[in-house]
Structure formats: C-alpha cells, structure tokens
Amino acid sequence: MITINEHYLKLQKSYLFSDIAKRVRAFQKKNPDVNLIKLGIGDVTRGLPGVSIDAFHKAVDEMAEDTTFRGYGPEQGYEFLREAIAVNDFRSRGADISAEEIFVSDGAKCDTGNIQELFTNDIKIAIPDPSYPSYLDTNVMAGRTGDFTDGRYKGVVYLDGVKENGFVPSLPEEHVDLIYLCFPNNPTGSTITREELKAWVDYAKDNKALILFDAAYEAFICDNSLPKSIYEIEGAKEVAIEFRSFSKSAGFTGTRCAYTVVPKECAGYDSNGKKQLIHSLWNRRHCTKFNGVSYPVQRAAEAIYSDSGKAQTKNLVDYYMKNAALVCTTMSKLGYDYVGGKNSPYIWVNGETDSWDFFDMLLNKAGVVCTPGAGFGRCGNGYIRISAFNSYENVKIAMSRLTETLSR
Ligand code: PLP
C-alpha cells in the first residue's frame, strides 16, 4: 500500500488567489462593460530589457550550431553569470561574496521552499506574519509544524508584523533556530534598517540560529542607506543565506532565473554539536535534484549587468516606482494609513475593516482588484495589498476611481 505524507493534509487550502478570481469572474459576468484594473497579483507587466532579448536571441542561435551548442551546464550556474552577480550585486556594495558562493536557479520560490530540507524536523522555526506563503507551507509539508488552529499552525513561532512595530518584526522572546526574513517585504512593502538587521544577525550568532533572507525585491530600494543584502552587515556570512531573483528586478517572472547565496563559512550543527558547512550540503542537494538553468536564460540574465543593462533595468524599476508613488499620494490624500511604496512595489493599506469586505468594495464600486491582506496571515486582516505592477495609465485610472469611491 502506498501511504502518503499526511503532513500535506494539514495544509490549509490556498483560497486567496482562487477566491479573488472567483469574485472577479462573478463581477465581470454582471458588469461585462467595466474595464477592471488589476493591482492584485505581484506579476510584472512590461517586456524584458532589450539587452536581455538580444542576449537571448544570440544564445539561441549558438544552440543551433554544433560548434557553439551547449548541453548540460554546471548545476550551480555558468561562471559568467555567477561572477557578474558576485561583482555587481555584492562586491560593489562592500559585501565580500565570491562566485563559488552563488547558486543560480529557476526561482526564489523553489529555493526558499527547498532550503528547509537541510535541517532536522525538531528545530524551532520563526516565520513572519503576514508573509509570502511558501515559507510556512514548505515547513508544514516537511512535518515541522503541528495542526492548524485559530488561524495558526502549532509549533511555529510567528513574527508579527504590525503597525506598532512598523511591520518589522521584533526579535522573538523564545529561542528559535531558523528565521525567515523578507525585505523589502512581500506583502507589506516595509524595509529594514542596517541597525535592525544587525540585531537579527546578532541574535542568530548568539543562538546558533540561521537566517533565511529573502531579498527578491532589493532592486526597488531607492534609499541608499538601507541594506540591499544581509551581507552588508558584519558577521552575516556565518549565519545567513540570501535569496535573490531576476523576476521583479528585470521582468523574468516568465523567463525564470534567480539565485541563492550560501557563504562558505555559513554553518549548522550536527547531533554531536559539531559545525557543518551548509555550502557543501546545499551544493550536494542542488547537484542531486537540479540540472541548471538554460543557457539562453543565463545569458539573458548576465546581460542586465552591462552598462546598458543596468540603465534598462533601472528604467523598469523606476517605471513601477512611479506607479507606487501615485498610489501612495492617492492613499495619503484619502487619509488612509499605509506602509510601503517607497522602496517597494507593494503598498499595504489599512482598510480599517475586514480585508475581504474592503476588497469587495473596491471591486464592486471602483472596478479595481487588490489582494486582501488576510490571505498572507492573521496579522494581515484589516489590510489590503496594492501592487504597482501595471501600466502607469491603468494605475492613474485606478487611483481616480479609488478617489471617487473612497473620498470621505
Ligand atoms: N520571494 C518573494 C518574497 C516573492 O514575493 C516572490 C514572488 O512573488 C518570490 C520569492 C518568487 O520569486 P521567483 O519568481 O524567483 O520564484
């Protein structure tokens, strides 16, 4: 008899995006003439940078010729891309990361989800609330949590992101071993200062803990005093793994390319309390279960580190940030409390009512789709997430509709 992993049965159905889609379909059926504006799902809307398209085409042509064809590449990624990442994303900011510490992959979603395999099931995990869902769900699947009651899984230490702490969770009061952090944050758009991040690094050192730092949105940081990488904090290399993605910075959501940084000195402990380097464990896992990102995609990613590539990706980010600024000004004018939108493409608005009621009101009265905050965790109730990923024209229309609907 084939028996199943019953931890999967503990998973809560992810109703969020299917519920949104259901409500949107019902609205469109009743109102076929309304041009709905979707500021919900965090997917980019603009084409890839020209440099990436050129590099893509060239690499595809190389694949057509026996002399330049490439088959399996290195599982960790081609040296040309790993080196460009190390130099441009880290060493240019004083973070001493080498190409060998970078593992190119097909997504930060897979990497943030898979990394927990390296650790035992009896560790204490700390997960932000609200948060990107895959951190929690992958730990549930692994059996690292108890059942779900009162909106939370037993055995997990939730790190509340609330108005009172500026949506930057405070250090846990109890000991934890594995800590998920995401800045700029999805869904709240909040950012973390160097001092705040240093406190987490110090906590990890003092507690022999490990930080999983998701920096998928670092490209949106405009304030240069904010850390883009956890490795800008002294000592972080021993206690932190960082996840990055080309999805939002360069529009690769459909192209798929990301990377994970596992520094050589980053360590965990075996059952005898002996230090074990995580780099070699992740390398082993990566080589056993992953066969590399396609060559043309890696060339397309490499291209964004050229001078014109940097200018083009900056343009992309600036475009979305102009949308975010318009959302922020509108929310301020309307007198709503919000966070994000300054160094992040997400704006987290306090709707002062149930998340889904606010969502329904915006859908039915303004024809604007957002994401109800409750879908990201218990602390998200009362909030909605507005995404800046759309055309400026659409965001302008959406904001004037919100002004009409929400003026009070
Ligand atoms: N991490 C966060 C916080 C995200 O919001 C997302 C995507 O929305 C991802 C990771 C996934 O990135 P990727 O497209 O590289 O899988």
Residues whose N, C-alpha, C, O or C-beta is under 5 A from the ligand:
A	BS01	PLP	G42 D106 G107 A108 K109 C110 Y132 C182 N186 D214 A216 S245 S247 C257 A258
